[in-house]
């Protein structure tokens, strides 16, 4: 399932990944390059399987770990109210 951030979430790319700002609470989230690739893939309208594939190719990790990383990040972003 594709991902989208709420209207109160701002993003900024940095040399180290991506920073998310929840403008409602003022809380910042700093995402490493792995998490950045996941959200970029999902924000482009692709699903979690595509994000898993992207991690496997880009970071040469096993599929099980990549799938777990994608699922955990998406769950955390949704639980925090940052993403739908």
Secondary structure, DSSP 8 states (H G I E B T S, - for coil): ----B-TTEEEEEETTEEEEEETTTTEEEEE-HHHHHHHHHHHTT--HHHHHHHHHHHH---HHHHHHHHHHHHHHHHHTTSB-
